[in-house]
Amino acid sequence: MIKHLTVIGSGVMGRGIAYVAAVGGYETTLVDISEKALDSAQSEINAIFAKGVQRNKLTEEEANSSMGRMSYSSDLKTIVSKTDMVIEAVPEKLEIKKNIFEAIDQHAPDQCYFATNTSTMSPTEIASFTNRPGKVIAMHFFNPVHKMPLIEIIKGLDTAKETVKAANEVAARMGKETVTVNEFPGFVTSRISALVGNEAFYMLQEGVGEPEEIDKAIKLGLNYPMGPFELGDLVGLDTRLNNLTYLHETLGEKYRPCPLLVKYVKAGRIGRKSGMGVYDYREQEQGGKNNA
């Protein structure tokens, strides 16, 4: 039975996953090599708890008990040695994931499950970095994790049925809906999202309309909760470009990244996290987002 979860990587996704794990009743440890990053993550997670109470999503008692289940550590080996499931949420770089999975495979108990939070990368390849491919699976969380209702669960070539069951049970306790699919580049959601976001950049490049108009058309005409530029800025245009590059390599020409998207990333305009993407967030407090 899974009682303790370890989340590796305290970035936007990792801290969100840790939050929903703790709210779901798991003893949860967020691990990162950077103490500064952990401090930042703890501050943000505490703020999410406070907002949850303020908006009546959690009672004060639920928030306090969930916060009591949270811990933070830079000692990967020690934490992993006593955990039941590891959810990796480091950047989408194969070499980084390889190093993480080789390390946790060495120190985790034999019964421990491994999940990678990825939007495109192969759980089969990631499983090959371990000696327990049957216990490796992909769990694709969506940003912001505490608000988005879905986890996409992706089976690798050797993923065991018990691992699929465990991942679905964890997701359910986190309050999430799931879809379980077989591995194929881009899975389901990333293939569609990448195409829509890339096509929006081609329309912007061609002068079809301003970003606000394109976003509004998609939201109101197709009933999307966010426009493609709003979503791209949220997840990071660098992340979107990485995904498109991978899909272009694996699935072909229709995923070739738009040159304008490449230009934005080269300019450092990668979205909310840099203060500027398609929209300008640097003076958000004064006047909201502006077309950049």
Helices and strands as residue ranges (DSSP letters): E 4-8, H 12-23, E 27-31, H 35-54, H 60-68, E 70-73, H 76-80, E 85-88, H 94-107, E 113-116, H 123-127, G 133-135, E 136-140, E 150-155, H 161-173, E 177-182, H 189-205, H 211-222, H 228-235, H 237-251, G 253-255, H 259-266, G 272-274, E 279-280, H 284-287, E 290-291
